[in-house]
Amino acid sequence: MTERSRPAWAARLQTEREDRRWSKAELGRRLRAETGSHRALESLTSQIRAWERGDHFPRDYVDTLAAVFGLDPDDLFPPSERPLWGPAGAADAGITPDDEERLVMAARHPARLDTAVVEGLSATLANQRRIEDMIGSGAVIGPATAHMRLTLRLLKEARGPVADRLTATASEASQFAGWLHTAIGAHDAASPLYDQALRLGMQAGDPDLTATALSMHGHLAWVTGDIASMATLSRAAAEQATATGTRTVAIQQGGRALAILGDRQGALRAIGHAEEALSSAGGGDPDSLYFYGPAMLTMQRGLILAYLADTPAEHTAAADVITAGIEALPPTVRDSEWVAWYRVQAAIERAAGGQVEQSVSALRVALGIVSATGGGKTRATIAQTYRSMAARWPDHSAVVELGEALR
């Protein structure tokens, strides 16, 4: 690792140690004294050397290092510089310091790749997905892309059953990276990532990974306005999928395409088929669908009704369905950046139904979420909705207050 590529926190850690004229062993002794640990000094010194090189972040020693140096943890390791490889609470997703060290060693020595390393990579990916719910896509995209590249690099050296499992993980990592790029509006970068996820899913011989990649390609087509491709890709995904959630996602997405294309009966039949598929509860879905269930499908039914709505009453009914789905989500997901987008869609429908106060209330909640996560695309949609409402109700106090909140 060159000095230019070494993380700023690693250089700062070395500077703080050298400014005190401490050797690495002296810092190790002080860390042991601070924690009361009986860890071998040689092992801890080696760990300090790796931290200062920037090999991996000292997740479990942030507060201890700051205390030893007499600094605030956020001054020594600013939150903006902290990687999301294994943040606080990562142990709940299966990442321990030993796992982290094993992954780092595998990156340096791919020949050491084993089942435990693959499991560690899968656990890291699962953790990053759930972190995105809390802090948004933009904050996760760097670490997730680095994780994907590491997985692909290790895959080149993998052989036998380990290679098969790692291929599946690489497909999921590529799909997640594609989703993150889509979420921040980097559509040109997302498409080849979904292509890569599709290829790796086929190599892994996993029809649900293949279906997921096709479905996400369909989602990208929806975002970019290519509705005919959205319908075709969703149908192909539904035909490939064997797991309940994977198939349900593809069916409802195809129904949404039909609604946009004006096929009312086809769209309603599709969402009915999706609900039947989900109720079969066959299981076997990839971890990427951890959030999917009846609540999410209810929100998507609401979107289809929104596309089909012609009257104020129908717009209001669509908003009610979307909102009911949101309220049924687990609290850990309900206030995520991507759910904020659904809140905005419900607000748009309420405005179309003439419910000004309720619309503004939903927009204010969504604005609070994206202000914390940095969701630029959703914030832009909120601003656009405000402008439409201001043109229609320029003197309404709730609309005026929303405009002030957006400044």
Secondary structure by P-SEA (a helix, b strand, c coil): cccccccaaaaaaaaaaaaacccaaaaaaaaaaaacccccaaaaaaaaaaaaaccccccccaaaaaaaacccccccccccccccccccccccccccaaaaaaaaaaaaccccccaaaaaaaaaaaaaaaaaaacccccccaaaaaaaaaaaaaaaaacccaaaaaaaaaaaaaaaaaaaaaaaacaaaaaaaaaaaaaaaaaaaccaaaaaaaaaaaaaaaaaacaaaaaaaaaaaaaaacccaaaaaaaaaaaaaaaaaacaaaaaaaaaaaaaaaaaccccccccccccccaaaaaaaaaaaaaaacccaaaaaaaaaaaaaaaaaccccccccaaaaaaaaaaaaaaaaacaaaaaaaaaaaaaaaaaaacaaaaaaaaaaaaaaaaaaccccaaaaaaaaaac
